[in-house]
């Protein structure tokens, strides 16, 4: 991620014409990541085939991979691409967003308690109860926590488009074919669009509540919309929801003792926490 950011904003982009050391370093990192994913993918498939041959594959083992492999319209290469996307997006996007969410919940314990109470009501049997789609439908506050996290700490740096036709924006004529970038961080932290923007308040996204903000529906769409929507959206949401529920079930999140500077972000192709996220997990 760091190497990609340095290449994107290089003062002298020589890598566009010759193979520079930084360019080779970037490709070496990409090759290493791709090879590791393929190695683990092949190992998992070999294990599945061995267990099937020995009639020892139990229900729940390799559930997702087995489901994909059982679909007649999905090839092995398609399954590999999906697995690769899950690894890549999980490391580069979901993980930093999740760390920011944990820090926000530790920073605002009242909101964390609301989340915990909702989880208790939806999962009365505790950790032994599966988190099914039906259970997730009973957890609107969990979903609001994720949306508010991505408002305060978005992962993408901008929304980029190329105008299909001439248009006027803010009194300026923008010709067709112009590359336009929208810096979403500025809008998401603006008091013009979000009351009390520096406060972590998931309630602003809950329907039917007085605390809900009247926000334009296209002001905050972290996964995009329509044909340009993120292909890994459902994977990312599921990872965020399920992991958050299990952690909050087991632990109370607290800030570590001593000075706790605000969590900030640094540009690394995507936006990442600029320092280790210091949280204490106290067993409930």
Residue pairs with C-beta under 8 A, 6 or more apart in sequence:
1 92
1 268
1 269
1 270
1 272
2 268
2 269
3 22
3 25
3 26
3 29
4 26
4 268
4 269
5 267
5 268
5 269
6 22
7 13
7 15
7 22
7 23
7 26
8 269
10 22
14 20
15 22
15 23
33 87
33 88
34 84
37 80
37 83
37 84
37 87
37 88
38 80
38 84
41 79
41 80
41 83
41 84
44 62
44 65
45 65
45 69
45 76
47 62
48 57
48 61
48 62
48 65
48 66
48 69
51 57
51 61
57 66
65 79
65 83
68 74
68 78
68 79
68 82
69 76
69 79
85 231
85 232
85 235
86 232
86 235
89 232
89 235
89 236
90 235
90 236
90 239
92 270
93 155
93 232
93 236
93 270
94 235
94 236
94 239
94 240
96 153
96 155
96 270
96 271
96 272
96 273
97 146
97 149
97 150
97 153
97 155
97 236
97 240
98 239
98 240
98 243
98 244
99 273
99 277
100 149
100 152
100 153
100 263
100 273
100 277
101 145
101 146
101 149
101 240
101 244
102 247
102 253
102 277
102 279
103 255
103 263
103 273
103 277
103 279
104 111
104 145
104 148
104 149
104 152
104 153
104 200
104 263
105 111
105 112
105 115
105 145
105 248
105 253
106 112
106 253
106 254
106 255
106 279
106 280
107 200
107 255
107 260
108 199
108 200
109 254
111 145
111 200
111 201
111 202
112 248
112 252
112 253
114 141
114 202
115 141
115 142
115 145
115 202
115 244
115 248
116 248
116 249
116 252
118 138
118 139
118 140
118 141
118 142
119 139
119 142
119 245
119 248
119 249
121 138
122 135
122 138
122 139
123 129
123 131
123 135
123 245
123 249
126 249
127 246
127 249
127 250
129 135
131 241
131 242
131 245
131 246
136 142
136 143
136 241
139 241
139 245
140 206
140 207
141 202
141 206
142 241
142 244
142 245
143 205
143 237
143 241
144 202
144 203
144 204
144 205
144 206
145 202
145 244
146 237
146 240
146 241
146 244
147 202
147 205
147 220
147 222
148 200
148 201
148 202
148 204
148 205
150 220
150 222
151 188
151 194
151 220
151 222
152 188
152 189
152 200
153 263
153 265
153 271
153 273
154 184
154 185
154 188
154 222
154 271
155 222
155 270
155 271
156 184
156 222
156 270
156 271
157 183
157 185
157 267
157 270
157 271
158 181
158 182
158 183
158 184
159 181
159 182
159 184
159 224
160 179
160 180
160 181
160 182
161 179
161 180
161 182
162 177
162 178
162 179
162 180
163 174
163 175
163 176
163 177
163 178
163 180
164 176
165 176
166 173
166 174
166 175
166 176
167 173
167 174
168 174
169 180
174 180
184 220
185 271
187 193
187 219
188 194
188 197
188 219
188 220
189 197
189 198
190 197
191 197
193 215
193 216
193 219
194 204
194 213
194 215
195 204
195 213
201 211
203 209
203 211
203 212
204 211
204 212
204 213
204 215
205 212
205 213
206 212
218 225
223 229
223 230
223 233
223 236
224 230
230 236
247 253
247 281
249 284
250 283
250 284
251 281
251 282
251 283
251 284
252 281
252 282
252 283
252 284
253 279
253 280
253 281
253 282
254 279
254 280
254 281
254 282
255 278
255 279
255 280
256 278
256 279
256 280
260 278
261 275
263 273
263 274
263 275
263 277
264 273
264 274
264 275
265 271
265 272
265 273
265 274
266 272
266 273
266 274
